[in-house]
Amino acid sequence: MGTSDPGLCPEIAREQAIQRALFLYSLKRGTHMSMLTDYFIINQVATNMNDYKHEKMMVMATLHSEPQTYSFSVIREHTSIYGEQFVWLTVNSQGKEQRTLSSFYEFMLSTSQESHERQEERLSLSIRCDNDSILKNHSFTLKGNKEKLIISTQINDISLPLPTDLYLYKDKGTLLAQEKKEYPLSSGYWSTLLESLNDALTNFDFPGVTIQEVFESYQDTNQQLYREKNCCSLSARPVILSIQNNHIFLDWSIQTIQ
């Protein structure tokens, strides 16, 4: 299933939703990921004030899929009250339509912990279509924090800002006791889905991670740096459980590919 941005003309919205659905399908089939995670810990002992401790984590990751041709059929379509186009596809060799797509996804996450936790994030998805399509290339960008998000989309090199804190979705499915991972939908379905992907990749226990450690001491200050590097091929697909009170409950099924 793919989802377009709101406020687009119907033809562009449908094509964007199709290409985003194929992007998710490419993640399921397998993509290459590179991830770098830095953990900073600073401890300072002072004689005339409380001890100071600062922790910070920075994550930078990319997912890259080479051009691939997909044959598919659209089996269902729906338009939300905000103008988002939803499409459901079946992808197989007997599909009625065909697209050749490549994609590049990157995200950066910075979390700092002092007196309170602060988190900044940035994500960007670029999709290119090599067919004779009305949508040759488009990108989606999100940056900011919980207090303020800036979301924009670029359609064939034309940039458009997108609204935030606007969306309200109907409940769907039944909330089960084990469905604990939830994400607010107020900034839109597609942005929430990508933010949940970042969360899943950041917290996934990848095998074969390269770890480096640096420890430095300056008078009353100790600094530690842990760096994790990971390059692998993986398969990822969202498992949507339910929507309740404008929150989506979902998980990502992630597997590394040898």
FIPA-877843 format. One line per 2 residues: number of its first residue (from 0); for each residue x, y, z of N, C-alpha, C. Coordinates in steps of 0.05 Angstrom, whole numbers. Layout:
NUM) X,Y,Z,X,Y,Z,X,Y,Z; ...
//
This chain:
0) 17,-24,0,0,0,0,18,25,0; 11,44,-17,25,69,-18,6,92,-13
2) 17,115,-4,1,139,2,14,163,-10; -3,180,-22,8,205,-33,7,227,-12
4) 19,250,-19,16,274,-3,-11,286,-9; -21,303,9,-47,316,5,-45,340,-15
6) -67,347,-27,-68,372,-43,-57,370,-71; -50,346,-80,-40,343,-107,-63,338,-127
8) -59,343,-152,-79,336,-172,-82,306,-173; -106,296,-179,-111,267,-176,-91,249,-192
10) -83,257,-215,-65,241,-231,-38,239,-218; -27,261,-209,-1,261,-196,-3,246,-169
12) -24,250,-154,-27,237,-128,-28,206,-132; -43,197,-151,-44,168,-156,-17,157,-164
14) -3,171,-181,24,161,-190,44,162,-166; 43,182,-150,60,183,-126,55,160,-107
16) 29,155,-103,22,133,-85,31,106,-96; 29,102,-122,39,77,-135,69,74,-131
18) 84,96,-136,113,94,-134,122,90,-105; 107,102,-86,114,97,-58,107,69,-50
20) 86,58,-60,80,30,-54,102,11,-65; 112,18,-89,134,2,-100,160,6,-85
22) 164,30,-73,187,34,-55,185,15,-31; 162,14,-19,158,-4,4,162,-34,-5
24) 153,-40,-29,158,-67,-39,187,-73,-43; 203,-52,-52,232,-56,-55,245,-61,-28
26) 235,-48,-7,246,-53,20,241,-82,28; 217,-92,21,210,-119,28,228,-139,13
28) 233,-134,-12,250,-152,-28,279,-151,-20; 288,-128,-11,316,-126,-2,329,-100,-12
30) 343,-87,6,357,-62,0,384,-61,15; 402,-44,6,427,-41,20,427,-18,40
32) 436,-23,64,436,-3,85,464,2,95; 470,28,100,494,36,114,485,53,138
34) 496,46,162,488,61,186,512,66,204; 513,91,214,534,99,233,520,110,257
36) 528,100,281,516,109,306,538,117,325; 536,142,335,556,152,355,542,157,381
38) 554,147,403,545,152,430,566,169,445; 558,192,454,576,210,469,567,210,498
40) 586,207,516,581,209,545,602,228,557; 593,249,570,611,268,583,604,270,612
42) 623,264,629,620,266,658,639,287,669; 629,306,684,645,327,695,640,329,725
44) 662,327,740,660,329,770,668,357,778; 651,371,792,656,399,801,656,400,831
46) 671,419,843,673,421,872,651,440,883; 642,459,867,623,478,878,595,476,865
48) 590,455,851,564,451,838,558,422,834; 534,415,826,527,388,821,544,376,798
50) 549,350,800,563,337,778,546,339,752; 560,341,730,547,345,704,551,320,687
52) 529,311,676,530,288,658,514,294,633; 526,290,610,513,296,585,515,271,567
54) 493,262,556,493,239,538,480,247,512; 492,238,490,482,245,464,486,221,445
56) 466,216,429,467,195,408,461,207,381; 477,201,361,472,210,334,472,185,316
58) 451,184,299,448,161,281,446,173,253; 462,162,234,459,170,206,458,144,190
60) 438,142,172,434,118,157,424,124,129; 431,106,110,421,108,83,411,81,74
62) 390,81,57,380,57,44,379,63,14; 391,46,-2,393,51,-30,384,27,-46
64) 366,32,-65,356,11,-83,363,18,-112; 376,0,-126,383,5,-154,358,3,-172
66) 359,14,-196,336,13,-214,326,-16,-218; 300,-19,-215,287,-45,-217,260,-41,-231
68) 253,-60,-248,228,-59,-262,207,-76,-248; 184,-65,-243,163,-79,-229,138,-80,-246
70) 125,-103,-248,99,-106,-260,78,-109,-238; 56,-95,-241,37,-94,-218,9,-88,-229
72) -10,-92,-211,-38,-85,-216,-49,-70,-192; -64,-49,-196,-77,-35,-174,-103,-49,-168
74) -106,-58,-143,-130,-74,-135,-150,-57,-119; -140,-34,-108,-159,-18,-92,-148,10,-90
76) -166,30,-90,-158,58,-87,-177,72,-68; -167,92,-54,-183,107,-35,-171,135,-33
78) -188,156,-31,-179,183,-27,-189,193,0; -171,203,17,-179,213,43,-192,241,41
80) -203,250,63,-215,277,62,-194,299,60; -169,292,63,-147,311,61,-134,310,33
82) -145,293,16,-134,291,-11,-111,271,-15; -106,256,6,-86,234,4,-97,211,-12
84) -82,202,-32,-90,179,-48,-77,154,-36; -93,134,-30,-83,108,-21,-87,88,-43
86) -67,72,-49,-69,51,-69,-58,25,-58; -71,3,-65,-62,-24,-58,-54,-38,-83
88) -31,-51,-84,-20,-64,-108,-16,-93,-103; -17,-108,-125,-6,-135,-126,17,-134,-146
90) 40,-144,-139,64,-143,-156,71,-171,-165; 69,-175,-191,76,-201,-203,80,-197,-233
92) 89,-218,-247,96,-216,-275,72,-212,-293; 48,-218,-282,23,-214,-298,10,-187,-294
94) 25,-169,-281,13,-142,-275,6,-127,-300; -14,-110,-298,-24,-95,-321,-7,-70,-326
96) 7,-60,-306,24,-36,-308,53,-42,-301; 70,-24,-309,99,-29,-305,113,-3,-299
98) 132,-3,-279,149,20,-273,177,10,-268; 196,27,-275,224,22,-268,233,44,-249
100) 239,36,-224,244,55,-203,271,50,-190; 283,72,-180,305,71,-162,299,90,-139
102) 311,85,-115,304,102,-92,329,106,-75; 329,128,-60,350,134,-41,337,146,-16
104) 341,133,7,329,142,32,351,147,52; 349,169,66,369,175,87,355,188,111
106) 366,183,134,355,196,158,378,201,178; 374,222,194,392,229,215,376,234,240
108) 385,223,262,371,226,288,391,234,309; 385,255,324,402,265,345,386,267,371
110) 395,252,391,381,251,417,401,260,439; 394,280,455,412,289,476,397,287,503
112) 411,281,524,399,278,550,415,294,570; 403,315,581,415,330,603,394,331,625
114) 383,355,630,361,357,649,335,345,637; 333,344,610,311,332,597,320,322,570
116) 304,304,558,312,293,532,303,311,510; 320,314,490,313,329,466,321,313,442
118) 303,313,422,308,297,398,303,313,373; 322,312,355,320,325,329,323,303,308
120) 308,307,286,309,287,265,307,299,238; 317,285,219,315,293,191,314,268,174
122) 295,267,155,293,245,137,287,255,109; 296,240,89,291,248,61,289,223,44
124) 269,222,27,265,200,9,263,211,-19; 280,200,-37,279,208,-66,273,184,-83
126) 254,186,-101,247,165,-119,248,175,-148; 261,159,-164,263,166,-193,250,144,-209
128) 234,152,-229,221,134,-247,232,137,-275; 241,115,-287,254,116,-314,234,112,-336
130) 208,107,-330,188,104,-351,178,131,-361; 161,130,-381,148,154,-391,125,161,-372
132) 132,171,-349,112,176,-328,108,206,-324; 84,214,-314,79,242,-308,95,250,-283
134) 106,231,-269,122,236,-245,149,223,-248; 168,239,-259,195,229,-264,211,226,-239
136) 209,246,-222,224,245,-196,209,260,-175; 211,251,-151,198,265,-129,213,258,-103
138) 211,276,-84,224,272,-58,206,282,-36; 212,271,-12,196,278,12,217,283,34
140) 213,306,48,233,314,68,218,322,94; 228,313,116,218,320,143,241,327,160
142) 239,349,176,260,356,195,247,371,218; 261,369,241,251,384,265,250,366,289
144) 232,373,307,228,358,332,199,356,339; 193,346,363,165,342,371,150,369,372
146) 164,390,379,151,417,381,145,429,354; 162,424,334,159,436,308,171,418,287
148) 154,411,268,163,395,245,159,412,219; 178,409,201,175,422,175,175,399,154
150) 154,397,139,151,375,120,146,388,92; 160,377,72,157,387,45,159,364,25
152) 148,369,2,150,349,-19,159,364,-44; 174,349,-61,183,361,-86,173,343,-109
154) 158,355,-127,145,341,-149,158,351,-175; 173,334,-189,186,342,-214,200,369,-211
156) 216,371,-189,233,394,-184,218,419,-174; 192,416,-168,176,438,-156,171,431,-127
158) 180,449,-109,178,444,-80,152,455,-69; 139,439,-52,113,446,-40,114,441,-10
160) 108,460,7,106,455,35,81,439,42; 82,423,62,59,407,70,50,415,98
162) 24,414,104,14,421,131,22,399,151; 24,408,177,28,389,199,6,394,220
164) 3,375,238,-17,377,259,-45,382,248; -51,368,226,-77,373,212,-94,348,212
166) -82,325,211,-95,301,202,-109,286,226; -132,275,220,-148,260,239,-160,236,225
168) -152,212,233,-160,188,220,-180,172,237; -198,158,224,-217,141,238,-204,117,250
170) -215,107,272,-205,82,284,-209,59,264; -190,41,264,-191,17,247,-178,-6,262
172) -192,-28,262,-181,-52,276,-187,-50,306; -179,-71,320,-183,-73,348,-157,-72,363
174) -156,-55,384,-132,-52,399,-128,-76,417; -105,-89,414,-98,-112,430,-78,-105,452
176) -77,-121,472,-61,-114,496,-31,-112,489; -22,-128,469,7,-128,463,15,-106,444
178) -4,-90,434,2,-69,415,11,-44,430; 36,-43,437,47,-22,453,61,0,437
180) 71,-7,413,86,13,398,66,30,381; 64,55,389,45,72,375,58,98,367
182) 47,110,345,57,135,334,34,153,328; 35,179,335,14,197,329,12,203,299
184) -12,205,289,-17,209,260,-23,238,253; -19,257,271,-28,284,267,-13,298,244
186) 11,288,237,26,300,215,24,284,189; 5,265,188,0,251,163,10,223,164
188) -3,206,147,3,177,147,31,172,137; 39,183,114,65,177,102,88,185,120
190) 87,209,131,109,218,149,111,200,173; 88,192,184,89,175,208,101,147,201
192) 94,137,178,105,111,170,136,112,168; 146,134,155,175,136,153,189,140,180
194) 176,156,197,188,160,224,189,134,239; 169,117,236,169,91,249,190,73,238
196) 196,75,212,218,60,200,245,68,212; 249,95,216,274,104,229,276,92,257
198) 254,92,271,254,82,299,262,52,299; 250,37,280,255,8,279,284,2,272
200) 295,17,252,323,12,244,342,20,266; 336,42,280,354,51,302,355,31,325
202) 333,17,330,331,-1,353,336,-30,346; 340,-36,321,344,-64,312,372,-73,320
204) 374,-98,329,400,-109,337,412,-123,313; 428,-107,297,441,-118,274,465,-135,281
206) 468,-158,268,492,-174,273,517,-163,258; 540,-170,268,565,-162,255,571,-132,255
208) 562,-118,276,567,-89,278,596,-84,287; 610,-66,273,637,-58,281,635,-36,302
210) 649,-40,325,648,-21,347,676,-10,353; 677,17,356,701,30,364,696,46,389
212) 716,47,407,712,62,432,736,80,437; 730,105,445,751,125,451,744,136,479
214) 764,137,496,761,148,523,782,170,527; 774,194,536,792,216,541,785,228,568
216) 806,238,581,803,250,607,818,277,608; 803,299,616,815,325,618,808,337,646
218) 828,337,664,824,347,691,799,333,704; 777,349,707,754,338,720,733,328,701
220) 740,325,676,721,317,655,729,291,641; 711,272,640,715,248,625,697,247,600
222) 708,239,578,692,238,553,695,210,541; 673,198,534,673,172,521,658,173,495
224) 668,160,475,655,158,449,654,129,441; 630,119,435,626,93,424,615,96,395
226) 628,84,376,619,87,349,613,59,337; 589,56,326,580,31,314,577,36,283
228) 588,18,268,586,19,239,573,-7,229; 554,-4,211,540,-27,200,533,-23,171
230) 541,-42,155,533,-42,126,523,-70,120; 499,-72,110,487,-98,105,464,-95,85
232) 454,-118,75,430,-119,60,408,-128,78; 384,-116,76,363,-124,94,336,-123,79
234) 317,-136,92,289,-135,83,272,-123,105; 254,-104,98,238,-91,118,210,-87,107
236) 190,-93,124,162,-88,116,146,-80,140; 128,-61,137,111,-52,160,89,-72,165
238) 83,-76,190,61,-92,199,42,-74,214; 21,-66,201,2,-47,213,-19,-62,228
240) -22,-56,254,-39,-71,271,-67,-57,274; -67,-32,281,-92,-18,284,-88,12,286
242) -110,27,283,-110,56,287,-130,62,309; -121,75,330,-138,82,353,-132,110,363
244) -152,127,366,-148,154,377,-127,170,362; -128,167,336,-109,181,318,-80,173,323
246) -75,149,333,-49,137,335,-49,111,320; -27,106,306,-25,81,291,-7,62,307
248) -16,37,310,-1,16,323,12,-1,302; 38,-2,300,51,-17,279,78,-27,288
250) 88,-46,273,115,-56,278,128,-60,250; 154,-62,250,168,-68,225,181,-95,228
252) 177,-112,208,190,-138,206,216,-134,191; 239,-136,204,265,-131,192,282,-157,194
254) 294,-164,172,313,-187,171,337,-179,154; 360,-187,163,384,-183,147,386,-206,126
256) 398,-199,104,401,-217,81,431,-223,78; 438,-248,78,465,-257,74,474,-255,45
//
